[in-house]
Amino acid sequence: MLEKLFKLSEHNTNVKTEVVAGITTYLTMAYIIFVNPSILKLAGMDYGAVFVATCLAAAIGTLIMGLWANYPIALAPGMGLNAFFTFTVVMEMGYSWESALGAVFFSGLIFTVLSLFKIREWIINSIPLSLRLGIAAGIGLFLALIALKSAGIVVDSPATLVTMGDLSDPSVILAIVGFFIIVSLSYRRVLGSVMIGILVVTVLSIVMGLNELNGVVSMPPSLAPTFMAMDLAGALEVGMLSIIFAFLFVDLFDTSGTLVAVAQQGGLLDKDKRLPRLGRALMSDSTATMAGAALGTSTTTSYIESTAGISAGGRTGLTAVVVAGLFLLSLFFAPLAGSVPAYATAGALFYVAVLMTAGLAEVDWKDLTEAAPVFVAAIAMPLTFSIANGIAFGFITYAGIKLLSGRREDVSLSVLILAALFVLKFVFL
């Protein structure tokens, strides 16, 4: 049955290899079951319900990817977008988390339409690589600022906006230790390094009397507080359009980049260097986003950590099915997840930030018409505390500088349209 469903021999793999690959992928991305609820909790959402929604959204999306698209790619609520959901949409802009979930749902719906009508390829091909790199790096810097704030390393100051916190505080020290552990273990290629770092800091906090263990295993918490709580009408307000676009835009490029990276590493491209069943893979992602919004979590997207499973030999959807099963098993570890303090996940956030800014090395810094928009997009996200603003500033800067520099041929029609729309947004909204 497994051979017929996943074509194991055709992909030169077997059940044992696929199971090991699935476990490997899960261990590299399981940190999300601790981090995502701790971030969305700050938006006023029920921690237990978000924990369940996180596990279920990851399981559903990954299962669809494995059974329908037959790819060893795992999905879960995306880092960066969950922070944007909480800190920008809810805490800064003042929208309810129900409306934010509605925006996530509509972004997934639009993603589905774009995938069905093959508009996605046109959008991606028409957006400059430099802007994509700048947006990814900006999200990384945004996460870095949130991590430093959560750890207490950076605090607000009326004189200088931000300043250094109390580094002698035990929680601050533990956050730093957690980051050191995660980076060191990752460098040594230790499996599950991020999750190990989070758990070590959590244990230390309990030993030091800074935290309490609420238990390890129990029946899953109730999903009722967030299930189908999204406000679709509230998400259609004029001011929410840029938010829907931000969710869509980041998910679009995040998914595309992940699919390409995983396919190249696993040798999954066809003879024309294209990814077979691309439409199914994209539909798996967009469906998971809509399902996640209905359950009560921010945008669900494909995880680059899937490359860990590829490295372990995973080549088919059976790897993804194993990951989905492990996420379902995680539902019974809610007490452990609830015992993880914010400073324990701060190191993980900062580590992800480091990885996301790596793309800046690929920018042509000698060409100022390319470098300046990248820098503007990247720096605007943390300083305005908004991914949407960073994307908007990046497009406006790119179009404006290229046109004034006589480089009109570098600016696609889609970039011009988006830049103009962003200008109108800032002027009239």
Number of C-alpha atoms within 10 A of each C-alpha: 6 10 13 8 14 23 18 19 11 11 13 11 16 20 17 12 16 26 21 17 28 31 21 26 31 26 20 24 22 19 22 22 26 24 24 24 25 23 24 25 16 15 22 14 21 20 23 24 23 29 32 28 29 29 25 24 33 30 26 25 30 35 28 25 31 27 18 17 23 23 31 31 35 34 30 32 27 21 23 25 23 22 25 27 28 25 20 21 24 21 16 14 13 11 19 20 25 23 22 27 29 28 35 33 31 24 27 29 18 15 25 22 15 19 20 14 10 12 12 19 12 11 15 16 11 15 17 16 15 22 23 22 23 29 33 28 26 31 32 27 26 28 30 25 22 23 25 22 18 23 27 21 20 19 15 13 11 7 7 7 8 12 13 13 17 14 14 8 12 13 22 22 17 21 30 21 16 28 23 16 21 24 19 14 17 16 10 10 10 13 17 20 23 28 20 19 25 27 21 17 26 28 18 14 22 16 12 11 9 13 15 16 16 13 13 13 14 12 10 17 18 15 18 13 15 24 17 17 17 24 17 17 10 18 24 15 11 11 14 19 15 18 24 22 18 24 25 23 19 23 24 23 19 18 21 18 16 19 23 16 14 25 23 15 13 19 13 19 15 10 7 7 11 13 17 15 12 15 15 18 24 25 24 25 28 32 23 31 34 28 24 32 31 21 25 33 37 36 32 31 31 29 24 21 19 29 26 22 30 24 15 18 23 33 31 31 28 31 35 35 27 26 33 29 19 19 24 18 13 20 23 17 19 24 19 17 27 20 21 24 24 19 26 31 31 29 30 29 26 27 22 20 25 17 12 22 20 13 16 20 9 10 16 13 14 8 9 13 21 22 18 18 26 33 22 23 31 29 22 25 28 21 14 14 23 24 29 26 21 27 32 25 21 28 27 22 21 27 24 18 17 18 16 10 11 9 12 13 9 16 17 14 12 15 19 17 14 15 22 16 16 19 16 11 15 10 8 6 8
